[in-house]
Amino acid sequence: MATVKVKLFANLREIAGESSVMLSGDTVQEVLFSLTGQYPALKEMVFEKAGDEPKLRGYINVFLNGNNIKHMESLATGIKDGDEIGVFPPVSGG
């Protein structure tokens, strides 16, 4: 099981009260489940209810070491020690 740094941005950071946390897992999905288990208020913001399979909300972007997981194996993307995951909600402004 790998330990990775998860960086939270915008309102996700505000809700968690942390800008980053260290979590463990073998895939991005496992790490995000750990994140939403530790901060239950984030669950509905990150995941949508879609049957038995977890599904990221369309507006949430997750990056593994700077690469969007949508262009990898999505939630099944494997991780290793020292990786960094960034979770980005929609952000607007001027």
SEPARO-186559 format. One record per residue: residue number from 1; residue in one letter; x, y, z of N, C-alpha, C in turn. Coordinates in steps of 0.02 Angstrom, whole numbers. Each point is the difference from the previous one (the first is absolute). Last residue first. Layout:
<recs>
{NUM, "A", {X, Y, Z}, {X, Y, Z}, {X, Y, Z}}
...
</recs>
This chain:
<recs>
{94, "G", {-620, 1804, -577}, {22, 45, -53}, {67, 29, 16}}
{93, "G", {-165, -236, 50}, {24, 64, 25}, {26, 43, -56}}
{92, "S", {-66, -275, 83}, {-14, 56, -45}, {25, 63, 32}}
{91, "V", {13, -291, 13}, {21, 64, 27}, {-17, 53, -51}}
{90, "P", {-52, -280, 72}, {-5, 55, -47}, {19, 66, 34}}
{89, "P", {122, -203, 104}, {-71, 13, -14}, {-4, 54, -53}}
{88, "F", {207, -178, 59}, {-22, 67, -19}, {-74, 3, -11}}
{87, "V", {221, -150, 110}, {-72, -4, -11}, {-26, 71, -9}}
{86, "G", {248, -149, -15}, {-33, 64, 8}, {-74, -8, -16}}
{85, "I", {226, -163, 75}, {-66, 5, -31}, {-28, 68, 15}}
{84, "E", {254, -135, -4}, {-40, 56, 24}, {-64, 3, -40}}
{83, "D", {210, -193, 76}, {-42, 33, -50}, {-38, 57, 33}}
{82, "G", {142, -156, 121}, {28, 64, -21}, {-40, 35, -54}}
{81, "D", {-22, -264, 21}, {23, 45, 53}, {29, 64, -30}}
{80, "K", {-172, -113, -158}, {59, -25, 36}, {21, 51, 52}}
{79, "I", {-234, -84, -166}, {44, 51, 30}, {59, -34, 34}}
{78, "G", {-208, -49, -207}, {43, -21, 56}, {44, 57, 24}}
{77, "T", {-250, 6, -124}, {71, 16, -9}, {39, -19, 63}}
{76, "A", {-244, -10, -41}, {40, -62, 8}, {74, 13, -8}}
{75, "L", {-170, 170, -34}, {5, -17, 71}, {42, -62, 13}}
{74, "S", {47, 88, -233}, {-50, 30, 41}, {10, -20, 74}}
{73, "E", {157, -45, -175}, {-48, -53, 13}, {-56, 23, 48}}
{72, "M", {119, 178, -150}, {37, -59, 24}, {-51, -56, 8}}
{71, "H", {-58, 224, -53}, {42, -21, -56}, {43, -60, 19}}
{70, "K", {-141, 103, 158}, {-46, -15, -55}, {38, -26, -61}}
{69, "I", {108, 84, 198}, {-13, -72, 0}, {-50, -20, -54}}
{68, "N", {179, 207, -7}, {-70, -12, 13}, {-14, -75, -4}}
{67, "N", {239, 110, 70}, {-35, -29, -57}, {-72, -16, 19}}
{66, "G", {172, 85, 154}, {-10, 49, -54}, {-36, -25, -61}}
{65, "N", {41, -138, 197}, {65, 27, -22}, {-7, 46, -60}}
{64, "L", {-217, -85, 35}, {52, -41, 32}, {66, 23, -28}}
{63, "F", {-265, 110, 21}, {64, -5, -33}, {47, -43, 42}}
{62, "V", {-280, 65, -38}, {50, -31, 43}, {64, -11, -40}}
{61, "N", {-250, 149, -3}, {60, -23, -36}, {50, -26, 51}}
{60, "I", {-284, 55, -18}, {60, -12, 41}, {57, -25, -44}}
{59, "Y", {-228, 41, -77}, {37, 62, 9}, {63, -8, 43}}
{58, "G", {-158, -180, -46}, {27, 24, -63}, {44, 62, 7}}
{57, "R", {-23, -184, 195}, {-44, 51, -28}, {35, 29, -62}}
{56, "L", {61, -248, 67}, {16, 69, 17}, {-53, 46, -29}}
{55, "K", {-46, -255, 72}, {12, 42, -58}, {15, 70, 24}}
{54, "P", {-30, -283, 82}, {11, 70, 17}, {15, 39, -63}}
{53, "E", {-156, -223, 6}, {67, 25, -15}, {8, 73, 21}}
{52, "D", {-208, -121, 18}, {49, -31, 44}, {70, 27, -10}}
{51, "G", {-200, 158, -75}, {-2, -73, 7}, {53, -24, 49}}
{50, "A", {11, 231, -25}, {-12, -29, -66}, {1, -76, 5}}
{49, "K", {26, 252, 142}, {-30, -66, 8}, {-18, -27, -68}}
{48, "E", {208, 170, 47}, {-72, 0, -11}, {-25, -71, 8}}
{47, "F", {228, 143, 103}, {-31, -57, -34}, {-74, 13, -11}}
{46, "V", {136, 172, 98}, {48, -35, -43}, {-34, -54, -41}}
{45, "M", {-119, 133, 162}, {32, 48, -46}, {44, -35, -51}}
{44, "E", {-109, -118, 177}, {-49, 21, -49}, {29, 50, -50}}
{43, "K", {143, -74, 177}, {-23, -56, -41}, {-48, 21, -54}}
{42, "L", {106, 135, 181}, {26, 4, -68}, {-31, -52, -46}}
{41, "A", {-44, 16, 237}, {-33, 55, -35}, {24, 7, -72}}
{40, "P", {99, -158, 158}, {-63, -21, -31}, {-36, 55, -39}}
{39, "Y", {252, -56, 74}, {-37, 63, -5}, {-66, -14, -35}}
{38, "Q", {138, -182, 44}, {28, 45, 51}, {-38, 66, 3}}
{37, "G", {-58, -156, -165}, {-13, -32, 64}, {24, 44, 58}}
{36, "T", {45, 62, -222}, {-70, 14, 16}, {-22, -36, 64}}
{35, "L", {223, -34, -75}, {-11, 72, 8}, {-72, 14, 22}}
{34, "S", {58, -219, -60}, {30, 17, 65}, {-13, 74, 16}}
{33, "F", {-65, -74, -211}, {-44, -28, 50}, {26, 15, 71}}
{32, "L", {136, 61, -179}, {-58, 45, 5}, {-52, -26, 48}}
{31, "V", {187, -136, -43}, {21, 61, 35}, {-58, 48, 8}}
{30, "E", {-35, -196, -124}, {9, -16, 70}, {20, 62, 40}}
{29, "Q", {-17, 23, -235}, {-65, -11, 31}, {7, -14, 74}}
{28, "V", {193, 15, -134}, {-28, 66, 13}, {-67, -8, 36}}
{27, "T", {159, -202, 40}, {-27, 33, -59}, {-25, 70, 20}}
{26, "D", {100, -140, 161}, {33, -28, -58}, {-22, 32, -65}}
{25, "G", {21, 106, 263}, {-43, -40, -43}, {42, -28, -57}}
{24, "S", {-1, 203, 221}, {27, -61, -29}, {-51, -35, -44}}
{23, "L", {66, 271, 95}, {-46, -57, 1}, {32, -59, -34}}
{22, "M", {37, 273, 100}, {36, -61, -21}, {-49, -58, 8}}
{21, "V", {-54, 273, -50}, {0, -55, 49}, {40, -58, -30}}
{20, "S", {-57, 291, -33}, {25, -65, -24}, {-2, -50, 58}}
{19, "S", {-94, 215, 22}, {19, 9, -71}, {28, -65, -29}}
{18, "E", {-192, 42, 203}, {70, -19, -14}, {14, 13, -74}}
{17, "G", {-217, 15, 103}, {40, 37, 47}, {74, -14, -7}}
{16, "A", {-208, -79, -122}, {43, -45, 37}, {40, 37, 54}}
{15, "I", {-139, 127, -143}, {-42, -47, 36}, {42, -47, 43}}
{14, "E", {111, 156, -141}, {-37, 34, 54}, {-41, -49, 42}}
{13, "R", {112, -79, -193}, {48, 16, 53}, {-35, 33, 59}}
{12, "L", {-127, -40, -190}, {17, -64, 30}, {49, 11, 58}}
{11, "N", {-64, 183, -138}, {-47, -15, 54}, {12, -69, 31}}
{10, "A", {207, 78, -131}, {-61, 40, 4}, {-46, -23, 57}}
{9, "F", {180, -183, -49}, {-2, 69, -24}, {-70, 30, 9}}
{8, "L", {187, -212, 87}, {-69, 22, -10}, {0, 73, -18}}
{7, "K", {179, -227, -4}, {-8, 73, 7}, {-72, 19, -18}}
{6, "V", {145, -228, 86}, {-60, 22, -35}, {-8, 75, 14}}
{5, "K", {207, -199, 10}, {-24, 66, 23}, {-60, 19, -44}}
{4, "V", {84, -260, 61}, {4, 56, -46}, {-25, 64, 34}}
{3, "T", {80, -280, 31}, {-19, 60, 36}, {12, 59, -45}}
{2, "A", {-50, -280, -48}, {40, 61, -7}, {-27, 56, 43}}
{1, "M", {-1, -283, 9}, {-42, 59, 0}, {44, 62, 0}}
</recs>
